[in-house]
Amino acid sequence: MLHLGGGIYQYELQASCGKRISYTYLINGIGENISSGCCINQIQQRQIVIPDSDTILPITCFGSCDSCESGVLVTFRVSLGTTTPAPQGVFLSGTFNNWSTSSLPMTFDSLNGAYYIQLVLSPNTSLEYKFLNGSTYESLSGPCASGPFANRTLTVPQNDTILPAVCFGSCNPCPAPPPPAPTSLVTFRVNLGSTPASPAGVHIAGNFQGWNPAATPMTFDSASGFWTYTTALNEGDTVQYKFINGNAWGNDETVPAACGIGTPANRFVVVPVNDTVLPAVCFGSCNPCPAPPPPAPTSLVTFRVNLGSTPASPAGVHIAGNFQGWNPAATPMTFDSASGFWTYTTALNEGDTVQYKFINGNAWGNDETVPAACGIGTPANRFVVVPVNDTVLPAVCFGSCNPCPAPPPAPSTSDVTFQVNMKGKNVSPEGVHVAGTFNQWNYSQYKLTQIQPNIYRITIPIDTGALILYKFSNGSSFTTQELITGSCTQFGNRFLTVPTNDTTLPIVCFGACDSLTCASISIDDFDPDRLQAGFSGDKLFVYGMPPGGAPVRISLYDLLGKTIFQLQDFSQPEWSRTVYLPAAPYMLRIELDGVEKVFKLLKAY
């Protein structure tokens, strides 16, 4: 809430008229206790039905329905009129804040077009003040300017008061702005015909926008093929304009004198009293563009290539040819995982002879060498005469006239289940991971799942017969990997020859070859008074539980005793859970090692 001074706090809320809302005040997270009055509901909350107009509720005392202050709420208001607001905002300064220029920022009321601030002041107090636009004081003259510094003055009345809104630097309200001139929407349209559009787009410039060739882009309408721009213009104005294929002078059209005015000629329109869509003209012409010739008949052609055992480039696989300007990076192909082919489909003119090549990458030098037996030209390119029907070309091997030979069968795998006992370890929030030669020692790929206190497990398919080295990590980095020596290691790593059948490895201690040397953790010294709990946004946190994964039950209820959730988990020093709940008080119960701890929590938002 905003501190208005004198111990008075204020909060402004926008809500639908007629809606009943409940609310309460809190100090340091502790709510007030109201026994009666104030339209309180069953859980001791204040209530109000939102009225039909803006309302300032009376000042009430915390925990009471009555006022406990003798101050008066004064609302100061100022309008800037035609003055541009400073980026820092508008402020109030006066004898009541030692003429501070930044301690009392004002709030803009878009409904009334004025800035306002509310202060609690002592009745019958005489004070002086001024408004600031940013760091600039208003300059006053006239009957409201008092003293050698021409300050505004006020004797604080006995009752809450909303002062009239005055104009910045004036004793009077700001004059009403003149009514805007009547306007009509005018839509300009141009057709480039067979001229390609500039990469910078198509623009319009004229006396209505300062003749700036780059300020007003037009929009391409794919349905009509026209570039369009719509704007509101004053009725009766004579608007001169030109179209620009780009965004700079030199790319503007030459307007024929027959449909222009001035020298050199500009297009023009006298803005009518109704919204108007101007006829679409051809760029540099008074008339529409001639109709384009009908397109040549096309067929869809699907190109397919198989890379075989060659890995695809990180830049992908592309096709280049005379149908797309021989650009090795412009036309990416798509990998079809079902067939293992890279494909590209496009519409080509029937009867055209299309030459092309496949590129494993996106640059020349990564293109295939086409055998002369299935190519034309020197060096050879692949070719196809586009048929009259849609066609899927045979899949060829990269750099060959034929399909790729069938790949060797994939090696068989066995499911290997790894298990580790983390007893005595403070498990990282990132979890427990395993990595090895089977995944290039990627410590973030395989995260183990806790299946019971301290015990973590994961099952991974690995090539049968492979000799693998591996380690567990308390985290997701090699810096948190276990340090291990003994008969279960080779070169400081655990090792395994993967059998032909699925296998579950014995549970071992983290950093040891057996399961007997794990350090024991007791929770006998667990102190429930160390537990802390609270909400942070939509996250519920519990701190202070012992490490080691002791069984714990965590339950959350509302104040009416309704269960939000109840779950069984394993203890850890920092426990959290995302819960999407409305702002309200809740009860949290933690049961651990025969001890129960109950918290009353407030979810603030």
N, C-alpha and C positions, 0 to 999 in steps of 0.2 A: 504494500500500500504506500501511497505518496504521503510523506510527512509535510503537513501544512504549517507546522509550528505550534508551539503551545501544547504539545502532546496530542494534537488532532491529526488523525490519519484518514486518508480518503482513497477509495477505489471506484473507478468508473466502469460500468458494465453496459453493453448493448444486448438487449434481449427482446423477444417478440412480445407485443402488447397482449395483455390478458393471460400471460403465462405465469403460473405460480412457481416461485423458486424458494428454496431453503438455503440458509447460510448461517455461518457462525464466525466469530473472530477468534484468532489464536495469537498468543504471545509466546515466542520461542517454542512453538509446536504444541503448546498447552491450550486447549479450548476453554471458552468461558462456560460458566454454569448458571443458567437462568431457570428459576423455579416456576415463574408464571409471567403472563403478560406477553407483549410483543408478538402475539399470534404464533407462539412457539408450537412445534409439532411434538410427536411422541418421544423423539430422541433429543429434546432440549435444543432445537435449532430455531433461529428466527425465520419468519416467512413473510413474503410480500407477493402481491399480485401486481405484475408490471402494468403501470397506467398507460393511457393513450398518448401522453406527451412526456418530454424530458423532465426528470424529477430529481431534485436534490433532497435526500432524506435528512431528517433532523439529526443533529449530533447526539449520540447516546453514549453512556458510560459503559466501559467493558464489564460484562457480567450483569448488566442492568438494562431496564427498558427506559430509564430516565436519563436526562442530561446531567453531567457532572462538571461541566465547564461554563464559565460566564462569558466566554469570548463570543464574537459576532463573526459569521462567515461572510466575507465580502468577495464578490466576484468582479474582477477587473476585466474589461474587454476593449480591444483595439482592432481596427481594420486597416490594412495597408493600402486599400484603394488600388491605384495604378502603380504603386511602388513595388519593385521586385523584392521578394523576401530574400534575406541574406542566407547563405548556406548554413551558418551557425544557428539560425532560427531567430525568434523574437523573444525578448526578455522584459521583465518588469524590475525596476530599480527604484529605491527610495529610502526614506529615513528608517523604515522598518527592517531593512537588511543592510544598513550601513552603506547604502549606495553601491552594493555589489552588482557588477555588470553581467554575472553569469550564474548566480545561485538560484534565480527564479525563472526558468524557461516557461514560456507560455505554450498552450496547446491549440492547434488550429481546429476550429469547428466548421467543417465543410458545409453544414446545413445553413449556417448564418454567414459564412464567409469572414469570420472574425477570429482572432486569437483571444484566449481567455486563461485566467488563472484564479484560483480561490485561495484566500488567506484567512486565518483566524486572527482577528485583531480586537483590542480592548475597546469597548464603547467609549464615546466622547473623546477619543484620542485624536489630536490634530497631526496630520502627517503630510509630507510632500513626496511626489513621485514623478517618474517619467518612464516612457516606453523606449526600448532600444531595438533597432533592426540590425541584428548581429552585434557589433560593438559600437554602433553609431547611435547616439542619443537623438531623439526627435528635437526639432527646433520649433518652439512655441511662441505665439504672439496672440494677443487678444484677451478677452475677459477671463480665460482659464489659466493664463500665465501669471504666476505670482512670484514676487521677490526679484532679487538681482539676477537669479539664474533661470527665471521664467519657468518654474516648475508647476506641475499640476498640484492641487491641494485637495484634502478630504478630511472632514471631521467624521469619524466613524460613528454611524448611527447606532440606535439601541437594538435594532433587529437585523437579521440576516438580509443582505442587500445585494442585488445584481445591478452594477453600475451600467449606464447606457454605453453602447459601443461607440467610441469616437474614432475619427480618422487620425492616422499617424501624423503628428505635427500640426493638428488642428483642434479647435474647441468643439467642432461640430461633427456629426456623422459624415461619412464619405458620400459624395453625390452619387446617385444611381448612374451606372454606365449607360452610354447611349445605346439604343437598340441596334442590333446588327443589321446591315443591309440585307435585303432579301437575296437569296442565292438559289441557283439551280445546279443540279449535278450534270456535268458535261463529260461524256465518254469520248475520248479521242481514239482513233483506230488507224493503224497503218499495216500494209502488207509488204513484206520484203520481196515477194515473188520468188525468183530463182536465186536471189542474192543471199548468201549465207549470213546469218546473224553474227555480229562480232562477239568474241569471247567475253568482252566487257558488257554485253547486253545491248538492248535498244533503249534509248532515252528520248524524252521530250523536253524542250526548253522554250521559254517564252517570257513575255512581259509579266505574266502572272506569278513567276517564280524567280525573277531576277536574271533571266537568260543564262542560267548555270547549266552547262551541258552534261554534268555528272550528277546533279542533285535529284533528278526525277526519273527513276527507272520505270519502264513499261513492263507489263506482264504478258507472257505468251499464252494465247488461248488455243490449245491444241485442237479443239473442235472446229474452229473457223480458220485457223492458220494465221490469225491476226495478232499483232501486238497492241495492247490496250492500256489506257490509263484513265481513271475517273477521278474528278475532283469537283469541289463546290466552288462556283465563281459567282460574282455579283451580277445580278440580272441587269442587262443593258450595257455592260462593259464590252468594249471591243478588245478581244484577246488576240494577240499575234503570237505565232509559235512556229517551230520547225521540229522535224524528227531527226534523230542522230543515230546512225548505226555504229554504236560505240559510246564513249563517254567524253569526247573531246571535240572541239571545233576542228574542222578539216574532214571529219567524218559525217558532217551534217549534209542533208539533202539540198539539191539546187531546186528551189520551188519555181515552177513556170510562172511567168507574169500573168497568164490567163486566170490563175486562181490565187494570186498573191497581191500584196500591197507593199509599197516601198521599193527601194533599190539598195542592195539586192532584195528580191521579193521574199516576204514571209507569208505563210498561211495565216488566215484570220477567221474569227467567228464573233458575231455579236450575240452575247449570251441571252437566250430566250427566257421567258417567264416559267417555262416548264423544264423538267429534266429531259436531257437530249442525248441520244447516241448518234454521233456524227457518222456520215458514210465512211466506209473503209476505203482509203486511197492507196495507190501504189507509191512506194518510196520514190520521191522526186518526180511525181506525176500528178495531174489533176484528176485522173480517172482511176477506176479499179484496175488491178493487175489482170492481164489476160489469164484465162483458165489454163492450168498446166496440162501437158499432154497426159493421156492415161498411162499409168505405170505398166511396165512390162510384166507379163505373167511370171510368177515365181514359184519355186518349189522349196520345201524345207529339206535341207541336207544336213545329216548328222555325221560328223567326223569322229573317228574313234582310234585311239592309240593305246598300246600296252607297253609299259616300261619294263616288263619282265622282272628280272632281279635287280635292275638299276633303281636306287632310291630316288624318289622325287625331290627336286630342288626345294629348299625352303621358300623360294619365290613362286612355287607352283609350276604347272605345265601350261604352255601357251601354244596357240596356232597363229601363224602369220601367212599372208598370201596377197595376191593381187586384188582380192575382194575387200581388203581392209587396209591397203597402203603399205603392206610389208612391214608393219610395226610389230616388233617382237614382244612388246609389253602390253599391247592394247587389248588382246583377246584371250582372257584366261579360260582354261578348260575346267570341267567339273569332274571330280572323281566319283565313279559309280562303284560303291563298295560291293555290290552284289556280283558284278562281272569282273571287277578289278581293272576296268578300262577308264581312261580319261576321255571325256566326250565334250563336244560343242555342236550346237544346232543353230543354224541361221537360214534365213530366206535368201535365195540367190536367183538371178534371172535365168529362166529356162533357156537352154541352148548355149549359155556362156561357157567358155573353157576357163576353169578356175585352177590356178596353180597355187600350191601351198606347201608348207613345211611345219613339222612339230618342233617345239623348243622346250627342253627340260630346264626351265628357268624363265627369264624375261629379257634376255639380251643375246645378240648374235655372238657366236662362239660356243653357245650352248645348244645350237640347232643341230638336228640330225643330219647325217650324210646319207642322202637318198641314193640307192643303187640305180644305175642307168637302166636296169631291166624294167623298172616300174616308174621311171621319171622321164621328163622332157627338159631340154636345155642343158647348158654346161655352166656351172655345176647343175646337176639334175634337181628338179622340183617334182613333188607329187602333183597329179592333175586329175580333174574329173570334168566331164562334160555334163552340165546340169540337166537331168532328165525332166520330163513333163510331170512326173509324180514325185511326191515326197519320198526321200531315200535315206536309208541308214547304211553308210558305207561299211565294208568289212573292217574289223579291227585288225590293225597290223602292228607288228612289233617295231618299236622305235629304231629307225635306221635300217629297216628290213622291208622286203616286199611281202613277207609272209607273216602269219600269226606267230606269237612267241611260243616256244616249247612249254609244255605243261610244267609247273614248278614241282620240285620234290615235295613229298608229303611232310607236313609239319611234325616236329618231334612230339612224342606223347609226354604228358605231364602227370605228376602225382600231387595230391593235396598234402601239404606239410603243415601241421599245426604246431606253432611255437607257443610256449608257456613260460612265464617268469613270475617269481615271487618278489614283490617290492617291499616286503616287510622291513621296517627300519629305515625306509627312504621317504623323504617328503616329495611326493610325486608332483612333477611339474604341471602347471596349468595346461601346457601343450600336450600332456599325456605321455604314454609310454610307446615307443616306436621300435621297429626292427628294420635293419638294413644290411645289405651284403652284396656279394658279387652277382646275385640273381637280379638286382635292380640298380646296379652301378653305384651302390652305397648312397642311395637317396634316402636320407633319414626322415623326410617329411611324407613319404609315400604311404607307408604301411603303419597305421596306428592300431595298437592292441586295445581290446575291449576288456573292461574289468568284469569278471564273472562271479567273483566273491571277494571278500575283504583281502586286499593285497595281491590277489592272483589276477594276471592279465593274459589274454589269449588272442591269437589271430591265426587264420588258415589261409595259406597262399599256394596257388598252383605253380609248380616249378618243374623244369624239364627233368624227366626221369633219367637217372644215371649221372646227373651233373654233380661234380664236387663243388660245394658252395662253402664260402666263408661268410660269417655273419656275426653281428653284435646287437645287443639291446641298447636303447638310449633313453635316458630319463629326460625327455624333451624331444625336439625335432631337429637336432643339429648334431654334427659329429663331435662338437665340443662337450656334449653331455653324454657321450657314449660310455659304456662300462669299461673299466680297466680290469683285465682278467688274465690270469696265468694258470697253468696246471695242465693236467692230462687231457682236458677237453678242448685244448687250443692248438692252433697252428699259426705261427707268426703273430701271436697275441689275439687271435680271433677264434671264435667257436667254428666248428666245421661239421659238414654232413655230406655223405654221398646219398643222393636222393634215391630211395628204393622204388621198385616198380609198383608198389601198392601205396595207397594213402596211409600216412603215418602221423601219429600224435607223439611229439617229443615229450620226455619227462619234464615236470616242473623243476626249474632251477632257480637259485637265488641270483638276484642281480649282482654281477661282479664276482660270481663264484661258480665252480663246476658242479656243485651239488645243491641239495635242497635243505641241508641241515644247518648251514652256517648263517642263515638270515638272522640279523639282529632282532631282538624282540622289543615290541613297543607295548607299554602298559598305559592305560588311561586312569590308573589309580590316583594320579595327582591332578586329574581333570577338575578345574574349578568353574562351576557354572556361572559364577559372577563375572567371569572374563568374557562371556558371550555378549556380542553386540549384534543388533539387527536393525534394518531400516530399508526404506525404499529410495531408489535413485531413478526417477522417471518410471519406466515400466519394468525395472529390475528390482527384485527382492534380494537383499544381501544378508548373509549370516557370517560373522567373523568370530574366531576364537575356539572353534571345535578342534579336538586333537587330530593330528595326522594319523595315518595308518589304517583308515577305513573301518572304524568301529560302526556297528549298526546304529542308525539314528532314524527317528520318526519326526517329520516336520509337518505341522498342520496349520492352516490359515482359515480363520473364520471372520464373518462380519460381526457387528456389535449385537445383532439379533441371534447369534449363535449358529447361523447357517454356514455349513462347511464350504469353503471355496476350493480347497484341495487338501488331500492328506496323502503323503507318500513315504515310502521306505527308501533310505539311501545309506551311503557310507560316509562317515565323517571326513572332513578335510578342513584345513585352516581357513580357506576362503571359499564359501559356497554361495552360488547365486542361481536364480531362476527367473526367466522372463514371464511376467503375468500382466495381462491387459485388463486392468480394473479401473472403475471410475474413482475420482478423488474422494476419499472418505477415510474414516478411522477403521482399523482392522485389529484383530487379535492373532498373535503368532505363538504357537506352542512347540517347544523343542524337547523331545524325550531322548535321553542319551545315557547309557550306563546306569539305568534305574533312577536318573535324576530328571526332573521336569522343570523347565524354565518358560515363563509366559511373558510376552511383550505386548504392549499396546502401541500400535504403529499408526502413523498418519501418512496416507498417500496424498501429497499436496496437489498433484496434477496428473 
